[in-house]
Amino acid sequence: MSWLEALILGVVQGLTEFLPVSSSGHLEIGHVLLGTSGEDNLSFAVLVHAATVLSTLVVLWREVAQLFVGTFTTPKWNKEKNYVAKIFVSMIPVFIVGIFFKDEVEALFGNGLLLVGICLLVTSLLLALSEWLQKKRQSIGHEVGYKDALIIGIAQACAVLPGLSRSGTTIATGLLCGVKKESVAQFSFLMVLIPILGEALLDGIKIVQGEVTSDLEMIPALVGFIAAFVTGCLACRFMLEVVRRQRLIWFSVYCAIIGATAILATVC
């Protein structure tokens, strides 16, 4: 992988991790178009995912700091501990998938664009449906509850499929549950921090132990990390504003176009 290819893929990861268009699906498309599919894909994926986690911490540092202080500085049950508990509830489904079905999920990647295209169409449908229902409702919605957290967590577990946007699926599911749009975007971005870090750690251990070999060089790795971090910061801020203003329909149209194109490219 050259530094230019790493730059392009880093930008793709940084933007699509937060925009509801599927980072895994777009990375898969990017690897196919650039011809970079190979053994260094896992190493690169670990790096750029770590970069987007860092960008989340930078953009939402006040919220993360407040949760950290409120959780660890007092023995009393408070709103911060309540919020963190909901995050852990949301992690249960993806934890189950990661423990019992990790090999089956990983086998879905690198098998062409047909599955990516189908999942992008599902993402498009979810986004359109959630925006339509939001406009039909009269109330402004409620804060994330424990039941909402579990349902959103199930959506996140389903979004391990390439092409099914994690942010799009979780945000749309939260909106369908009646959660306030301002609350669901923040919860969606915070709930993924621990699972992504855990996955990156496990993949990193595989690389260190030699279970997965990699030829990824230092310069492309650094370029990809920086590109994913910078664009991730911009995309995270942008997406928070998009959800607040209810402008998901354009991402629905985009996913439909890209998904249909991917399917046609596979079958034709």
KESETI-508405 format. One record per residue (C-alpha): x negated, z, y negated; residue in one letter; chain. Coordinates in steps of 0.02 Angstrom, whole numbers. Layout:
PT:X:Z:Y:A:A
...
This chain:
PT:0:0:0:M:A
PT:-71:-52:-169:S:A
PT:-56:51:-329:W:A
PT:69:-74:-399:L:A
PT:180:-62:-245:E:A
PT:167:128:-254:A:A
PT:217:121:-438:L:A
PT:370:16:-400:I:A
PT:424:125:-254:L:A
PT:390:285:-352:G:A
PT:503:224:-493:V:A
PT:636:175:-366:V:A
PT:629:349:-286:Q:A
PT:630:442:-452:G:A
PT:780:347:-519:L:A
PT:884:339:-361:T:A
PT:858:520:-305:E:A
PT:974:576:-444:F:A
PT:1078:421:-480:L:A
PT:1218:404:-351:P:A
PT:1149:246:-272:V:A
PT:1047:314:-123:S:A
PT:860:340:-137:S:A
PT:833:317:51:S:A
PT:930:154:49:G:A
PT:837:85:-101:H:A
PT:668:138:-31:L:A
PT:712:48:130:E:A
PT:759:-107:30:I:A
PT:599:-90:-73:G:A
PT:490:-79:82:H:A
PT:573:-233:155:V:A
PT:554:-334:-5:L:A
PT:374:-280:-35:L:A
PT:324:-291:147:G:A
PT:254:-113:145:T:A
PT:338:-45:301:S:A
PT:207:48:402:G:A
PT:133:213:456:E:A
PT:98:272:278:D:A
PT:284:270:236:N:A
PT:309:450:292:L:A
PT:162:513:189:S:A
PT:225:421:36:F:A
PT:402:484:62:A:A
PT:339:664:70:V:A
PT:244:640:-94:L:A
PT:384:561:-194:V:A
PT:513:685:-130:H:A
PT:400:827:-187:A:A
PT:388:740:-356:A:A
PT:577:733:-375:T:A
PT:593:916:-326:V:A
PT:468:956:-464:L:A
PT:568:852:-588:S:A
PT:726:950:-543:T:A
PT:635:1114:-577:L:A
PT:575:1048:-745:V:A
PT:745:985:-804:V:A
PT:843:1136:-740:L:A
PT:708:1267:-769:W:A
PT:823:1381:-869:R:A
PT:954:1383:-732:E:A
PT:823:1408:-595:V:A
PT:737:1547:-693:A:A
PT:903:1634:-724:Q:A
PT:948:1626:-540:L:A
PT:776:1690:-490:F:A
PT:778:1836:-612:V:A
PT:957:1883:-575:G:A
PT:927:1878:-387:T:A
PT:765:1977:-376:F:A
PT:766:2099:-522:T:A
PT:921:2201:-480:T:A
PT:991:2273:-317:P:A
PT:1170:2248:-377:K:A
PT:1276:2101:-324:W:A
PT:1294:1988:-475:N:A
PT:1342:1810:-520:K:A
PT:1166:1745:-488:E:A
PT:1162:1815:-311:K:A
PT:1336:1747:-284:N:A
PT:1279:1574:-338:Y:A
PT:1124:1579:-228:V:A
PT:1233:1634:-81:A:A
PT:1341:1479:-107:K:A
PT:1184:1371:-105:I:A
PT:1134:1446:62:F:A
PT:1310:1414:129:V:A
PT:1293:1232:76:S:A
PT:1130:1219:173:M:A
PT:1207:1266:341:I:A
PT:1267:1090:391:P:A
PT:1104:1002:343:V:A
PT:1006:1140:432:F:A
PT:1105:1106:592:I:A
PT:1073:919:576:V:A
PT:888:948:542:G:A
PT:864:1063:691:I:A
PT:967:973:824:F:A
PT:977:791:768:F:A
PT:815:759:670:K:A
PT:745:630:794:D:A
PT:911:536:800:E:A
PT:920:530:610:V:A
PT:740:471:592:E:A
PT:774:333:719:A:A
PT:903:260:599:L:A
PT:769:220:469:F:A
PT:668:61:474:G:A
PT:798:-36:573:N:A
PT:846:-162:441:G:A
PT:972:-170:301:L:A
PT:1138:-179:393:L:A
PT:1165:9:404:L:A
PT:1101:29:226:V:A
PT:1227:-98:163:G:A
PT:1373:-17:255:I:A
PT:1328:157:190:C:A
PT:1310:91:12:L:A
PT:1488:24:24:L:A
PT:1546:197:83:V:A
PT:1455:274:-67:T:A
PT:1542:151:-181:S:A
PT:1713:198:-110:L:A
PT:1680:385:-129:L:A
PT:1625:367:-311:L:A
PT:1775:260:-356:A:A
PT:1898:376:-269:L:A
PT:1826:533:-350:S:A
PT:1834:459:-525:E:A
PT:2012:396:-498:W:A
PT:2071:568:-439:L:A
PT:1982:655:-582:Q:A
PT:2076:549:-708:K:A
PT:2241:582:-619:K:A
PT:2220:771:-622:R:A
PT:2283:872:-769:Q:A
PT:2172:1026:-746:S:A
PT:1986:1033:-791:I:A
PT:1941:1100:-620:G:A
PT:1864:1261:-554:H:A
PT:1691:1331:-520:E:A
PT:1608:1302:-352:V:A
PT:1679:1420:-221:G:A
PT:1615:1460:-46:Y:A
PT:1736:1339:35:K:A
PT:1683:1204:-89:D:A
PT:1500:1242:-53:A:A
PT:1525:1219:134:L:A
PT:1621:1055:112:I:A
PT:1490:989:-9:I:A
PT:1357:1044:116:G:A
PT:1442:943:253:I:A
PT:1439:793:136:A:A
PT:1253:821:107:Q:A
PT:1223:825:295:A:A
PT:1313:658:314:C:A
PT:1206:586:174:A:A
PT:1050:589:284:V:A
PT:1106:413:333:L:A
PT:1005:280:241:P:A
PT:1113:205:105:G:A
PT:1233:351:90:L:A
PT:1185:427:-77:S:A
PT:1153:615:-68:R:A
PT:1190:646:-251:S:A
PT:1335:524:-252:G:A
PT:1412:596:-94:T:A
PT:1394:778:-145:T:A
PT:1453:752:-324:I:A
PT:1600:644:-269:A:A
PT:1648:771:-135:T:A
PT:1641:913:-261:G:A
PT:1752:816:-381:L:A
PT:1874:777:-240:L:A
PT:1881:965:-204:C:A
PT:1931:995:-385:G:A
PT:1766:1071:-445:V:A
PT:1728:1054:-632:K:A
PT:1621:901:-664:K:A
PT:1491:1001:-762:E:A
PT:1472:1125:-619:S:A
PT:1466:1003:-474:V:A
PT:1319:901:-541:A:A
PT:1211:1054:-569:Q:A
PT:1257:1126:-398:F:A
PT:1219:959:-316:S:A
PT:1043:953:-389:F:A
PT:1002:1137:-353:L:A
PT:1070:1141:-175:M:A
PT:947:1009:-116:V:A
PT:787:1096:-173:L:A
PT:759:1203:-18:I:A
PT:808:1069:112:P:A
PT:694:938:31:I:A
PT:549:1060:20:L:A
PT:578:1114:200:G:A
PT:583:934:261:E:A
PT:427:890:162:A:A
PT:337:1041:235:L:A
PT:382:993:413:L:A
PT:329:812:385:D:A
PT:169:872:302:G:A
PT:129:979:454:I:A
PT:152:825:565:K:A
PT:30:728:458:I:A
PT:-99:868:457:V:A
PT:-85:892:645:Q:A
PT:-110:706:672:G:A
PT:60:675:749:E:A
PT:84:543:615:V:A
PT:-63:440:553:T:A
PT:-75:374:377:S:A
PT:-185:253:281:D:A
PT:-113:300:111:L:A
PT:-254:304:-16:E:A
PT:-276:427:-159:M:A
PT:-240:309:-306:I:A
PT:-76:238:-238:P:A
PT:-22:414:-189:A:A
PT:-57:481:-364:L:A
PT:26:334:-450:V:A
PT:181:350:-341:G:A
PT:193:538:-370:F:A
PT:180:523:-560:I:A
PT:303:378:-566:A:A
PT:431:472:-461:A:A
PT:410:631:-565:F:A
PT:429:548:-736:V:A
PT:576:437:-688:T:A
PT:653:583:-593:G:A
PT:655:689:-751:C:A
PT:740:550:-848:L:A
PT:866:513:-710:A:A
PT:912:696:-685:C:A
PT:952:721:-870:R:A
PT:1045:557:-876:F:A
PT:1150:595:-722:M:A
PT:1204:765:-787:L:A
PT:1272:679:-942:E:A
PT:1353:538:-841:V:A
PT:1452:659:-733:V:A
PT:1507:758:-886:R:A
PT:1574:598:-966:R:A
PT:1651:531:-803:Q:A
PT:1560:365:-793:R:A
PT:1536:352:-604:L:A
PT:1635:191:-586:I:A
PT:1488:83:-640:W:A
PT:1380:157:-503:F:A
PT:1522:121:-382:S:A
PT:1519:-62:-434:V:A
PT:1329:-68:-419:Y:A
PT:1330:9:-244:C:A
PT:1464:-114:-189:A:A
PT:1362:-263:-250:I:A
PT:1198:-203:-174:I:A
PT:1282:-151:-12:G:A
PT:1371:-318:9:A:A
PT:1209:-410:-30:T:A
PT:1113:-309:100:A:A
PT:1245:-345:231:I:A
PT:1248:-531:192:L:A
PT:1058:-540:196:A:A
PT:1063:-465:371:T:A
PT:1202:-568:449:V:A
PT:1166:-736:367:C:A
